[in-house]
């Protein structure tokens, strides 16, 4: 057998195998098969909010809760705007509530200092909420702050 005939026979075998595979894949759908819908797994979500708080001022951040759960709020850091990166133990007010226009109407509030704990915990149902951070009267200059909100 010559080399050309051998190559033609090999090509014919490869083509036949490819055709058989293609035809087998064209088999229609099975009526007994079921469609699965992907499920959404809800779990804790962490949101970070950073801002600058002027003397006597306040700031708030809105967030959405997907299901009934506890929401925890932590004042992660407070730093003077004149020396960024240096944390202070300045006490600020923090409250959790519902947004109303350009305000956050607090339902619960606490005095908080920067710490790796959540002094503000509130049981919430699904809905839109806000966290308000405010000067309690002890700021001598503007500060940069960061809060962490964990909820479902």
Protein Blocks (a to p, Z undefined) as FASTA:
>chain_A
ZZklmmmmmmmmmmmmmmmmmmmmmnopafkbccdddddddddddddddddddehiacdd
ddddfbdcddddddfbacdfklghiacfbdcdddddddehjaccdfbdcddddddbdfbc
cdddedddddddddehiafbdcddddddddZZ
